[in-house]
Amino acid sequence: MSLSWKKGLGTVASIGMIGALLAGCGTNSTSPASSNGTNAGGTSSDSSKPVEGGSITLDSTQAVPDLDPAVAFDTTSAEVDEAVYQQLVTYDKGSYNIVGSLAKNWEVSQDGKTYTFHLRDDVKYSNGDPMVASDFVFELQRLLDKKMQPKPSPGSQFFLDIEGAQAYYDGQAKTISGVKTPDDHTLVITLVKPEQFFLKILAMPFLSAVDPKFVKQVGNAKLDTSEAMGTGPFEVQTNNQNEVVLVRNPNYWQKDSDGNKLPYLDKVTINVNNNEQVDALHWEQGQTAFMSPWLMGGDGIPPSAYPTIMTKYKSDVLKQPQNSIYYIGLNMKPTLDGKPNPLSNLKVRQAIEYATDDSQFIKINNGAVEGLNQPLPNTMDGYVKNLDPSATYKYDVSKAKELMKEAGYANGFTAEYWNENNPTDKKDDQAFQSMLSQIGIKLDIHEVTWKDFLTKAMSGTAQMYWSGWQQDFPDASDFLNTLFNSNQIEPGNNMNNYSNPQVDQWLNEAEYSTDSQQRDELYAKVINKVMSDAAWVPTIQNVGYYTIQPWVHGFYTSPVMYDPFGTIWVDPGHNS
């Protein structure tokens, strides 16, 4: 099981609820309560008074690939970025409800296409520069600059429905016509057509407030690696391959319900250590404040430690559905590196489906995960309970061998296989390698850093690979449209190079439908077709676990957001 997810950034909110958000006004921003997060083990009550100061230490399995919110597209990066940067809107604590963040409130036009955001006038970046509406225009231009160096934003596709965005992206316009700033604290965004989940897209890290003057001063490369500058509760003091150090933003605007300035903590230190057994030991010894899916990857508890922690420390464990899945990618390009690609043959891909025994992956993870038979977790609207027979695969080596023979590969072939280099993934890789060896496919395994894996897979040149997807926003389109629409091949999200005109038509129709039943029907067609085409092999889905020290307070889980560094406080005098 991969310890990090590529982002697409609980159960999906109903279409009716999303429609209501579209048609009505935004609500006023809500400050987090002083200490009403869920605390593990019941060691502190809701009436506990927060304590300012102190620090926490955490372990993370991977270094942060990207600090720049315009290009960050993985969970490891987003964990840190969301402590440093903020967006117009966000999710209310522990729910799918959209509330204001840097926007105090907003209105949506009757036709559902124009959003008018009224921004807070008391927000400063951590360097003291004031935040203004034009900062979002600047960031949107960065998102839509396909030639941005050192690398363009993988999030551009989420914003192409803004009026004039496509023309700007294509280099046919110098401005984005659908974005206006009547004054420093008003931002108007007009869409080409209504998009029911647009507010959820705005809650993603991509369109964060960034300081144009600062970005121009340090350059994109440094902004992505060491010189982050946001309006969030923390600022980056250190970011390297060994650790990330966050310190309190002295200019942070938000307060708790009692009027106390946030954040409470002075410092958060995240040590990079991909030895999951050591990570678990550090927590058991009290050296680290908590473990979570965002830091540890997967389900949050390292698989090797899962039996012990669930036995000895169950009262310190919180559970939160993750809406995240894992799969084995099968690249369909006819040729790779100038050589014919056997995976372009449907029968070969179907043979791999039949040769894959998902139960082994569940055993490797000590039962902490669930099986998966399609590209949606069973916690989301759109999940198909009964797949078509042509889209259903059961472990059957004899059937797999028969398909390999029919495809002309009775003697098998060698395939390149890519994954992240961590202990659990190595076990998964070895298990999969053994499965495919039974049908004559020899895997040449490449286990690399998370950053190098992303570079290879997103280039569309990885022949086979193990990867995962964590929702960007709670809607089936974020999985299906992002991963299987042929227009996602170039941005690097459709890493399999899957292209089916009928699937594209269904996806494009569902993307803008406001009829929940119609959307579910269209997505069911997509899922069945994608699986009958054996586009990739679904393996397991996550159940998120969080282990929280009794001396940590203000922590809460969310079906959408990352760990709440801004509201955490620790017992007086305690420094981990």
N, C-alpha and C positions, 0 to 999 in steps of 0.2 A: 504494500500500500504506500503510495507516494506520501511523503511527509510535507509536501507543499502542493498547492493547487494553482493551476493557471486559472485566471478569472475569466468569467464570461463577459461585481464588484460590484423548517416550519411549513406550514401550509400556505399556499398562495392566497392572498386576499381575493375576494370574489370580484368578478368583473363589474358587478353592480357598485361595489364600494369604490373601485377605481373610477368608474364613470361619475360617481358623485363628486370625487375630488376634481375631476375635469370640469364639471359644470359649475362648481361652486367657488367660494373664496377660500384662500388659505387661512389657517388659523395663526394666532399670534405665537411667537416663539415661546417655548416653555423652558425654564431653567430646571436642571436636574435637582431632585430633592437632596437633602443633606445626607441621608443615609438610608434610603428606603430600597436599596438594591437587595437582592437575595443573598444572604450570607450563609456560607457553608456551615453545617453543624449547629446552627442556631446559637452561635457564640456571641452574637450581639443583636440587639433588638432594633426596631425601627426608630426608637426614641434615643438611641445612642448619639452623643454629640460628636461631630467630626473633629478630628485633631489636625491642625495644620502642621506641615513640615514632615520630615522623615523621607525615607527612600525605600525602594524595593529593588531586588535583583531577580532577573528571570533568565531562563535558558531558552534559546531558539535553535532549531535544527539547521537553519540556513542563514547565511548573510543576506542582507537586503539588496536585491538587484537594482532597484530604481527608487530614488527619493522624489523625483519629479512626478507630480500627480498626473501630468499629461501623458506620460509613457508607462507608468506603473500599471501592470496588469496581472499581478499575482498576489496571493494572499499574504506572503511574507512581507512584501513591500507595503501592501495596504494596511497591515497592522500598525506600522510605524507612521505612514503617511496620514492616517486618520487622527493621529495624536498631534500632528503638526499643521495640517490644513483643514479648512472647512468649506462647505458648499452653501448654496442658497437655502436649501432645505435638507432635512435629515429625517430619521425615523424616531418616533417617540420611544422612550425606554421600553425594551422588551416586547415591542409590537410592530405591526406593519403600518401603523398610522404615520402619515407624513405630517411633519410640523416644521415651522420656520427655524432656520439657523441664522445665517447672515441676512436672510430676508425676514423682516418682521411679519409681513403678511403679503398677500398677492390676490389678484383677481384674474379670472379667466373669462374671455369673451364668450358670448352666447354661442358662437359657432365652434367653440372649442379650439381655436387656432392661435389666439393671442393671449400671452401671459404677461401681466404687468406686476413686477416685483418691487416692493418698497423696502429698501435696505436699511439696516441699522446705521445710525450716524455716530456710534461710539466705538467702532471697531478699528483697531490698529494692528499692523503687522508686528512681529516681535522686535523689529528694529525701530519701531515708533512711527513709521509711515502710515498715514490714514488709508483705509480701504475705501474705494469709490467704485461706482458702477462700471466705469470704463475698464477696470481691471478684469472684469469677466469677459468683455469684448476681446481684450488682449489675449486672455487664455484660450478663448474659443478660436481665435485666429491661429494660435499655436497648435491646437487640436486638429485643425483642418489644413495644416501646412504639410502636404505630403513630402515635401523636400526638407523638412526640418532636420537639422543636424544636432547631435550625431545620429539620431534615429527619429523617425516620425511617430506620431501617436497611434497606437493600435485601437484607440477609442473613437477615432474619427467617425466610424460608421454609425455610432449612436446618435450623432448630431446632424446627419445629412438631411433630415426632414425639416430643418430650420430653413426658412425662405432665404435663398441666395447662398446657402452653404455648399451645395453641389458645385455651383459656378465658381465659388472661391476655391474649393478643393481642386477643381480641374484647372485652375489658373486662368479662368476666363473673367474674373472680377477681382478688384483690389480690396473690396469691402464686402461684408456680409449684410445684405440688404434687410434681412429679417431681424436684425438686432439694433435697438436704439437706446440711447441714454439721454432722456429729456433733461435730467439734472444729475448731480453726483450721487444721488441716492435713489434713483429710479432706473430700473432696467426693464425693457420691453422686448420680448421674444415672440416672433410670429412664425408659426409652422406652415408648411405647404398644405397639410391636411391634419385633422385631429389625430392625436396619438395618445391613447388612453393611459399609457404608462409613462408619459413624459416627465412627470414630477419624480418618478422613481429613477429615471435616468439622471435627472439633475442631482439626486441624492448620492450618486456614485462619485468617487474621488476625482474623476477627470476634470470636470468644470469647477475646480476649486478657485478660491481667490488667491491670486499670486501678484506680487509686487512688480510691475513692469520695469520700474527703475532698477530694482535689484537684479532682476533676471538679465537685463541688458548689461549690467555691470559685471556679473560673474560668468555669464554665458550658460548655455544649456547643459554642457557637459558637467560643469561643477554643480549646477543645480540638481543634477541627477545623482550625484555621488557624495557631495560633502557640504553644499552650501544651501540647504533648504531654508525657506523663509515663508512662514504662513501666519495665519491668524488663530491657530489652534492653541490648546492649553500648554503645549510643550514646544520647545525648539531643539534642534539637533546640535549637540555639542561634539559628538564623535560618531562617525560611521565608517567602519572598515570591515574586513573579513573576519575579525575576531570579536567585535563588540559594537553595539549601538548604545550611545548614552544620550538620554533626553533630559533636559532641565526645564524648570518652570519658565513659561513665557511671562515676563514681568508686565507685559502690556495686554494680557488676556482680558477680555471684556466680560466674560460670563461669571455669574454669581449663583450660589445655591439659594434655596428657598428662604433661608434666614439672612440673606444678604452678605454671606461670606464669600470672599473671592476664591475662585477656582483657578487652577487645581489645588488640591490639598498637599500633594507630594512635591518635594523639592527636586527629586531626581528619580529616573527609571534607568537602570542599567540592564541591557539585554546581552548576555554572553552567547556567542555562537558556538554550539557544541553539538555535533551530529551523532554523538554516542547516546542513544536513547536510554540505555541502562544507567548511565551516569546522570542524565537529566532526571530520571525518576528518583535516583538515590539522592540527588541534591534537594528535591522537593521533600522526600521523606525525612531528611535530616534538618529541614526547616531553613535551608539556605536560600531557597527561591520562594516567591510569594504565591505563585500559582502556575499550573500548566493548563493550556487551552489548545483547541484545534488550530488556532492561528499561529501559535508559537511552536507547538509540537507537530502540527500537521495531522492528517488523518482524523482520528476520533479524539485527539487531545491527550489521551493516556497512551504512552508507548505500549505496543502490544505485549512486549516481554514483561511489563510491569502490571498489566491489566488485572490478572488474577489476584495478585497481592493487594493492590490498592482497593479493589472492589470488595476484598475480604476485611482488610484491616482499617481502611479509611473511608468506608462507604458514606459515612455521615458528612464527610468533607467534599463530596462529589456532587456536582450539579449536572443535569442532563438537558440538552437542547438539540432538537433535530437540526441538521446542518444544510439540508438541500444541496448535498454534494455527492458526486458520483465518481467512480473510476472506470476506466475502459482501456482496452488495447487497440491502438490505432492501426489501421490497415491502409497504407497509402495506395491509391488507385491509379496513379500516373502510369501511362503505358511504358514509359522508360524512366529510369533513375540513374544518374551518373553515366548516361549514354548506353545503358544496358537494358534489355527487356525486363519488365517487372512482372513476375508471376502473380502478384496480388491484384493486377488489373483483371484477372480472370475470376468471374463470379464464383465458380465452383471451388476454386482454391480458397477464397474467403469463407465460403460456407463450410468447407472442410475444417478450417481453423475454428469456426464456431462450434462444430460438433466435437472437436478434439479438446476443447477447453472445459476443464472441470472446476467450476467456481467454488465448489465446496472446499477445495484445497486452500484457496485464498482466505476463506473464512476461518479455517483451522489455523493457518499461519498467524492470523490476527486474534487468536484465542477467543473467537466468538464475539468480538467487540463490534463487528460489522454485520451487515445484512447482504443477502444475495441481490443481484440486479439482472433483469432480463431485457431492459430497454433503456434508451437515453434520457429517461426522466426518473427521479427518485419517487418512491410511492407516497411521499408526503405532499406532492404538488398536484394542483388541478391540471388535468390533461393526461394524467397517468392512465394507461390502458390496462384494465384488469385482465382482460382476455384477449391476447394477441391472436392474429390470424395464424392458422397452421403454418403458412409459408414464412412467417416471421418468428416462429418458435423453434428453438434448438435445445435438445437435450444431449447430455454427454453420451456420445456414441462413436467410439473409435472405428468400428467396422464401417459405419456410414461415412465417416471422414475419409478413410482409406479408399472407399469406392469413388467418392467425389474427386479425390486426387488423381485416381486412375483415369476417370472420365475427362479430367482437365488436361491430361497428357503429362502429368508429373508423378507417375507411379513410383519413380525412383527418388522423388523429393527434390529439394533444392536448398541452397543456403540463403538466409535472409539476415539483413542487418537489423538489430533491435536496440533501442535506446531507452534509458531510464535514468532516474536520479540515483546518486550513490549514497544510500543509507542502508542500515542493516536489514530492515524489514523488506525494502524493495529488492534487495539481493536474494532474499528467500523467495519472494514472489517470482523473480526472474528465473531462478533455478527451477521452480515448480513448473512454470510455463515452458521453459526450455525442455523439460522432461516430457511434458504433454505432447509438444509438437514433434519431438523425436520419434514418437510412436507412429507418426504418419510420414516420416521421412524428411521433415523440415528441420534443418540445423540452424539454430540461432547463433549469430555472431553478436554477442552482447557488449554494448558500450554503456558503462555506468559512469556518469559525469556529474559535475556540480549542477545545481538547479538552474543557475544562470546559463550555463553552456547547453543544458538540455533545452531550455526555452529557445535559445538561438537556433539550434538545429531543428527542432520540431516546427517552430513558427516559420522557418524558411520553406517548409513544404517538401523537404528532401529526406526526412526520416522515413525509412521503409516501413518499419514496425516500431511501436513505442508504447510505453505504459504512461498514461496521463490521467488527469482528473479535471473536473469542472465544478466550480463553486458558483452559485448564483451571483450575478451582479445586482439584479433586482428581482423580486419575487414574481416571476411570470414565466410560463412555459416557453415563450418566444426567446427568452435569454439562453435557453439550452438549444432549442430546435432550430430557430432561425440563425443564431450565431454560429452553430456548429455544422449546419448542413446546407445552408443556402449557398449557391455557387458564387454569389456576390461577396461571400466572406472568404474566398480562397486567397485573394490578393492581400487583405489585411493580415492573414496568417492565423485566423481563428478556425477556419475549416482546413485543418492541417492534413486531412486525408485526401484533399483535392476531389471530394465527392461532388458530382454535378449531375443533377437529374431535373430537366425542365418541368416535369409534372410536380415534383416536390417543391421547386422554386415557386410555382404558381400557387400551390396550397399555402406555402409559408407567407408569401406576399399578401395573399387574401386575408389570412388570419391575423397578420400584423396590425391591420387597421380596422378589423371588425369590432363592433361594439356589442355583438350578440354572443353571449358566453357559450350558448349551446353550439352555435355554428363554429366558434373557435375550437371547442373541444372536439367536434367532429372532424375538422380539418387537421388538427394536430394528431388525432388518432390515425388518419390516413397517412400522415407523414411518418409517424412512428412505425407503422406496419410496413410501409414501403422501404424505409431506411433499414429496418431489420431484415426484410426479405432480400435486400441488396447486400446484406452483410457488410454494411459500411464500416462498422467497427464492433468489437466484442465487448459488451457490457460485462463488468466483473462484480463489483461490490458497491454498496452505498454506505455512507457514514452515519453513525449515531454520535453526536457530539458530547463529549464529557469534559468537565472542567473540575480540576482539583484545587480547592482554595484553602489556604492556611487560615486557622481560626483567628489569627491576629490581623487578617485583612478584612476591611469593611468597605461598603459602598460598591461592591462588585455585583454586577447583574449580567445575565446572559441575554442574548438577542437572536432572533431568527435571521437577522439581516446584518447587524452591525458587528464591529470588532470589539476587542476588550476595552472596557471603559476606563482608560487611564485617568481621565479628567475628574472622575468622581471617587476614585479609590483613596482610602486613608488607612493608616495603620495605628495599632495601639501605641500610646505614648512611650517614647523612648525606644521603640523597636525599629531597628534598621536591619534589613536582611542583606 
